[in-house]
């Protein structure tokens, strides 16, 4: 296996040593062709599983984003620590004297046992120093001080972890975008926000440090019309063709939908509606400044709409009883867009008719409308108090129906909302009332997308905790559930492996209790 990147270097090298030692022991046993003592079979299974997990950890440190690995310094270091301890525990139950191995190999394994008992959590001070510097830069950026980002300081941090050339920066941006997709799809909103901040820092620093390269690349920039954008998205792309940044969602919200609302609000509040031609003439001639001003304007427009209670009323009224389904879906898309602002989750979620109107669209809308409604409900569910409102509006039964609705095609969206709702007592109870859900989730563990599998485990974990013995029993008697969980624990993403391990431990405890025996 190739040498790891500087981040987590000592933890990785120590784990590689353990893997090599254990692998040589297993190869030696295989070459002797002697029978294995029955008492050692369980230990060997655990050791093989730990070797697979360790290799996945090392590979993720090598192939994943270096900056994100740095941000997760304590968590990843702790994962290496736990794996080392688990290896020691598995070796404790291994009858070395009964195995056909050389004395030298036996002594090495015994040494590994002793070291595993004394192993301590190790966080490299150099990594910690770089991580603290990075967090300081991120904190400044989160305060909107984008004009004062010290590109040279970022360059120094990146250089210290091995990113030195423009291609290194491009590769890191690509890895961050992949991680952003994973976090956004699994509901990791805080993590997704941190990754977005990192993406800005790397992209901005690259543009400052490698100006000549960027200027040459940008000479061919051009804009795209709606048809071209739709064709781009429908062909399977999920990034901006110009910036390469990950699209937050792929719904094409008509410009006139938000423009009309903004104009109406300005009219009712006696504010002038700016002529777009004059606005462009007043903007700084620099394309970079123009783009920044445009993004700020979009954010300001959202804030203006949120500040106008009547504008929100109008959107909800259209969502409830618009004359056409397209109008209702446009209103849902507008609400989805607005609920990306944190305080709007509270405002819109607290409206007595908003949640119910979204649930109705979830039932009656087209595939596009259902997806916009589910996305808006997911955003609202981030605020804890909104979860009970969504449950009371009847969302749970509809979301469960949509899990297997191929025509709607929003299985992952529905799963994400359900995984969020299981975090409140009303949602947990309502979800438990579904007799079909557990069977559906077991199927999704086998055939679902990576995101769907992770959210399925989240739901099953929630259902099995707190007096969830019946669900645990149903999982244990289903012949495909345990193999699916073991496969995810060995080969899934880091988050999926962690959740699968937790669920397997919970099921194991259930089996070990006599009154839960099957």
PEURKA-V619026 format. One record per backbone hydrogen bond with DSSP energy under -0.5 kcal/mol. CO is the residue of the C=O (numbers start at 0). NH is the residue of the N-H. If there is no record, write none. Layout:
BEGIN
CO|NH, CO|NH
END
This chain:
BEGIN
5|8, 7|11, 8|12, 9|13, 10|14, 11|15, 12|16, 13|17, 14|18, 15|19, 16|20, 17|21, 18|22, 19|23, 20|24, 21|25, 22|26, 23|27, 24|28, 25|29, 26|30, 27|31, 28|32, 28|33, 36|39, 37|40, 39|43, 40|44, 41|45, 42|46, 43|47, 44|48, 45|49, 46|50, 47|51, 48|52, 49|53, 50|54, 51|55, 52|56, 53|57, 54|58, 55|59, 56|60, 57|61, 58|62, 59|63, 64|68, 65|69, 66|70, 67|71, 69|72, 71|75, 72|76, 73|77, 74|78, 75|79, 76|80, 77|81, 78|82, 79|83, 80|84, 81|85, 82|86, 83|87, 84|88, 85|89, 86|90, 87|91, 88|92, 89|92, 90|93, 92|94, 93|95, 94|97, 95|98, 98|100, 101|105, 102|106, 103|107, 104|108, 105|109, 106|110, 107|111, 108|112, 109|113, 110|114, 111|115, 112|116, 113|117, 114|118, 123|127, 124|128, 125|129, 126|130, 127|131, 128|132, 129|133, 130|134, 131|135, 132|136, 133|137, 134|138, 135|139, 136|140, 137|141, 138|142, 139|142, 139|144, 140|143, 143|145, 144|147, 145|148, 148|150, 149|153, 150|154, 151|155, 152|156, 153|157, 154|158, 155|159, 156|160, 157|160, 157|162, 158|161, 161|163, 164|168, 165|169, 166|170, 167|171, 168|172, 169|173, 170|174, 171|175, 172|176, 173|177, 174|178, 175|179, 176|180, 177|181, 178|182, 179|183, 180|184, 181|185, 182|187, 183|186, 186|188, 187|191, 188|192, 189|193, 190|194, 191|195, 192|196, 193|197, 194|198, 195|199, 196|200, 197|201, 198|202, 199|203, 200|204, 201|205, 202|206, 203|207, 204|208, 205|209, 207|210, 209|213, 210|214, 211|215, 212|216, 213|217, 214|218, 215|218, 216|219, 217|220, 224|228, 225|229, 226|230, 227|231, 228|232, 229|233, 230|234, 231|236, 232|235, 237|246, 239|243, 244|239, 250|252, 251|253, 253|256, 253|257, 254|258, 255|259, 256|260, 257|261, 258|262, 259|263, 260|264, 261|265, 262|266, 263|267, 264|268, 265|270, 266|269, 271|273, 274|278, 275|279, 276|280, 277|281, 278|282, 279|282, 285|289, 286|290, 287|291, 288|292, 289|293, 290|294, 291|295, 292|296, 293|297, 294|298, 295|299, 296|300, 297|301, 298|302, 299|303, 300|304, 301|305, 302|306, 303|307, 304|307, 306|308, 307|310, 307|311, 308|312, 309|313, 310|314, 311|315, 312|316, 313|317, 314|318, 315|319, 316|320, 317|321, 323|327, 324|328, 325|329, 326|330, 327|331, 328|332, 329|333, 330|334, 331|335, 332|336, 333|337, 334|338, 336|339, 337|340, 340|343, 340|344, 341|344, 341|345, 342|346, 343|347, 343|348, 344|348, 345|349, 347|350, 350|353, 350|354, 352|356, 353|357, 354|358, 355|359, 356|360, 357|361, 358|362, 359|363, 360|364, 365|369, 366|370, 367|371, 368|372, 369|373, 370|374, 371|375, 372|376, 373|377, 374|378, 375|379, 376|380, 377|381, 378|381, 379|382, 381|383, 382|385, 382|386, 383|386, 383|387, 384|388, 385|389, 386|390, 387|391, 388|392, 389|394, 390|393, 393|397, 394|398, 395|399, 396|400, 397|401, 398|402, 399|402, 399|403, 400|403, 401|404, 403|405, 404|408, 409|413, 410|414, 411|415, 412|416, 413|417, 414|418, 415|419, 416|420, 417|421, 419|422, 420|423, 423|427, 424|428, 425|429, 426|430, 427|431, 428|432, 430|433, 432|434, 435|439, 436|440, 437|441, 438|442, 439|443, 440|444, 441|445, 442|445, 442|446, 443|447, 448|452, 449|453, 450|454, 451|455, 452|456, 453|457, 454|458, 455|459, 456|460, 457|461, 458|462, 459|463, 460|464, 463|467, 467|471, 468|472, 469|473, 470|474, 471|475, 472|476, 473|477, 476|478, 477|480, 477|481, 479|483, 480|484, 481|485, 482|486, 483|487, 484|488, 485|489, 486|490, 487|491, 492|496, 493|497, 494|498, 495|499, 496|500, 497|501, 498|502, 499|503, 500|504, 501|505, 502|506, 503|507, 504|508, 505|509, 506|510, 507|511, 508|512, 509|512, 511|513, 512|515, 513|516
END
